[in-house]
Amino acid sequence: MRAAVLALAAGLLVAAPASASYDDPSRAQAPRTWHVGPDRDLTTPSAAAAVAGDGDTVLIDPGTYAGDVATWTQDDLTLRGDGGRVHLRADGNDAQGKAIWVVAGDRTTVDRIEFSGATVPDRNGAGIRAEGTDLTVTRSWFHHNEMGILTGADPESDLVISRSRFFRNGFGDGYSHNLYVGNVRSLTVTGSWLSRADTGHEIKSRAARNTIVGNRISDGDATASYSIDLPNGGLSLVAGNVVVQGPRSENPALVSYGAEGLTNPSRTLWVVHNTFVNQRSSGTFVNLAPAARAHLRNNLLVGPGDLTSGATPSAVDAWANRRVGLSGFADPGREDFRLLASSSAVDRGVAVPRRWRPRWEYAAPAGQVRRPAVGRPDLGAYELR
């Protein structure tokens, strides 16, 4: 049996191997776990940001931490709500005039944290301003901020978001969004619900590669613009999503690709197995820059509008995209677009290369399940079970 001793560090009791001594240099480098909460020695997340080191884990007790903001400079951090979601409510405060949390370290993981109310003079106050390389966000909420997440430009950085919610973010000027990703290497969003952006886009990404799979992206009663905006192109997969453009949307296109110039190396977009719902009186489901190349297969189209616009017809490969009414879905009034057995979408799909097939389906309110492969594929975001 391995023995253990207790070492006192920054006022906290932490477990340490018996072989470590208090002045052992290797001890200072060992990853530690810090506990945060009203009844802990560290009462706020910002207090942990002042003492944590590279590779550490910060476990935060559930509750509301009003006005607490922080800058995280450490690498390989895990920041997690422990036993439930932690609510960071800005209450007029910000870190560096940017966000509730400025994440400047590399390879950070954020789990079960709720960010709300970020406002700054520049009108882009974010729940998280991501300035380090690589960020993973899971099971977290971003709402009523001027930006949900805002990243810088880092061609080596990968942003991964899963099982999270973004809603009611945006200043209302059209330049702030639920999620705004700069020129990074890649963006992956799965199992998440992005909704009700204020005038801006639900998702805007300048990443060189985009993987947006198995999400619900819906405007509701808001004045959101594009549901998905990929303004600089990039090798992109939009697959298995339920995308609902609301009647008050200020832009007629649901998906926009290359609207600000195809400056990324790839100009190829795959749009596969989505259920697109347009609640406006007109519109375009996928708007393409003239030099883009797009593959659209097995999508369901609900409501008026053209399938595509902008691109040269010969550059658009479109198969088995079907316009349908609402009768074949489980509960469209509640944005439940799972298929009924009577739906004309059942067993009507065509083959899609394995690399571009959606592996996930959206599960409300913010989750994902594996999409089954049973015989000929069904059209749209769901496979009939």
C-alpha positions, -999 to +999 in steps of 0.1 A: +000+000+000+013+034-010+016+058+019+006+095+016+013+126+035-004+159+036+014+190+023+003+225+030+003+247-002-012+282-005-033+275+026-049+243+012-044+207+022-035+186-008-024+150-011+013+144-019+034+112-025+053+101+006+086+106-013+080+143-018+094+169+005+082+204+010+113+218-007+115+192-034+115+211-068+095+183-085+067+187-060+060+222-073+056+209-108+031+181-099-005+188-111-028+198-083-065+199-077-079+232-062-114+233-047-134+266-050-166+275-031-181+299-006-171+275+022-136+268+009-103+285+014-105+297-022-140+313-023-140+324-059-127+312-093-105+343-096-087+333-063-079+300-080-066+318-111-040+335-089-025+303-074-031+275-100-002+262-120+002+244-154-017+211-156-039+218-125-076+211-121-099+236-106-132+222-092-158+248-085-188+242-062-222+249-078-236+283-072-237+319-085-204+339-084-216+374-090-191+399-104-162+374-103-140+376-134-106+361-141-077+357-165-063+322-168-026+322-180-018+286-172-014+258-197-033+224-196-059+236-171-092+219-164-118+242-150-150+223-140-182+228-121-181+201-094-214+184-089-234+209-109-233+240-131-214+270-118-229+304-128-205+333-134-227+364-136-207+395-147-227+421-128-208+449-146-173+435-141-149+422-168-114+409-171-091+432-192-121+449-207-128+417-227-147+390-209-158+372-178-129+348-184-099+355-205-083+322-213-048+330-223-032+296-215-030+267-240-050+235-240-077+246-216-108+226-208-140+243-195-168+221-182-202+229-166-198+266-164-225+292-171-215+327-183-239+356-184-241+393-186-207+402-201-206+438-214-176+460-222-170+495-238-161+478-271-195+461-272-179+426-276-179+415-240-177+377-241-184+348-217-150+335-227-123+354-247-101+326-260-065+338-266-045+306-260-040+277-283-067+250-281-098+253-260-124+226-252-158+236-239-183+210-227-217+212-209-215+249-206-240+278-211-235+313-226-263+337-225-271+375-224-235+384-232-224+406-260-205+376-273-208+340-262-173+329-270-149+351-290-115+338-302-085+355-316-066+345-347-043+315-341-036+291-371-024+264-347-055+264-324-084+240-324-117+249-307-140+221-296-175+227-283-199+200-273-232+196-253-234+233-247-260+261-250-256+296-265-286+319-264-296+356-263-260+367-270-252+398-290-251+436-286-277+441-313-254+459-338-249+429-361-212+426-352-216+404-322-227+368-322-236+338-302-203+322-312-175+341-331-144+322-341-114+339-357-088+326-380-080+294-361-071+259-375-104+242-367-138+246-351-159+216-340-194+220-326-215+189-317-245+182-296-252+219-288-281+243-290-274+278-304-304+301-304-319+336-304-288+356-312-295+394-311-291+406-347-258+388-352-252+352-363-258+321-344-224+308-355-197+328-373-164+310-380-133+320-400-116+287-391-097+269-419-117+237-410-152+236-397-171+205-384-207+214-373-225+182-367-256+172-347-268+205-333-300+225-331-295+261-344-327+281-341-337+317-341-370+315-323-384+351-319-350+368-323-336+389-351-306+367-358-288+370-392-272+338-407-277+306-388-242+295-399-218+320-414-185+307-428-173+340-443-139+329-455-147+294-467-125+265-455-130+228-456-163+225-439-189+199-429-224+209-419-242+177-412-270+163-391-282+196-378-317+210-372-315+246-385-346+268-380-345+303-394-371+324-376-396+348-391-377+378-378-343+368-391-326+398-407-309+378-434-327+354-458-299+328-460-296+300-434-260+289-443-236+314-458-202+303-473-175+327-485-195+359-482-164+379-472-140+362-496-127+327-500-094+334-482-090+300-466-070+273-485-100+251-491-132+262-509-151+230-503-183+227-483-203+195-475-239+200-464-253+166-456-284+152-438-296+185-423-332+195-416-335+231-427-366+250-418-372+285-432-400+304-414-395+336-435-416+342-466-386+337-488-349+329-486-320+307-496-310+276-477-273+277-487-257+308-501-224+302-518-196+325-530-191+322-568-159+302-566-171+278-539-176+241-545-204+225-526-218+190-521-254+189-508-270+155-501-299+141-482-311+174-467-348+181-459-361+216-468-391+230-450-406+263-461-399+286-491-366+294-507-340+282-531-317+254-522-286+273-533-276+306-547-244+324-558-221+295-570-216+284-606-242+256-611-215+232-623-197+236-589-227+224-569-232+187-565-268+182-552-285+149-547-316+138-528-325+171-512-362+171-507-388+198-499-414+185-474-442+198-451-444+195-414-467+165-412-439+139-412-422+152-380-427+143-343-435+178-330-423+207-352-440+233-330-414+224-303-386+221-328-387+183-326-379+172-361-375+135-355-391+115-383-425+097-381-427+063-398-451+079-423-426+105-434-416+106-471-380+111-459-376+075-447-352+054-468-348+081-495-312+090-490-283+084-513-248+073-505-224+098-488-186+092-485-179+079-450-158+109-441-187+132-446-215+113-429-229+126-397-220+103-368-242+122-343-278+133-339-289+162-317-306+152-285-325+180-266-317+201-248-280+199-253-267+165-261-260+140-288-265+103-296-250+081-323-268+082-356-276+046-365-269+031-399-298+009-409-303+001-446-308+030-469-303+063-451-332+085-442-332+122-453-326+149-428-311+152-393-326+120-379-327+083-387-360+066-380-356+041-351 
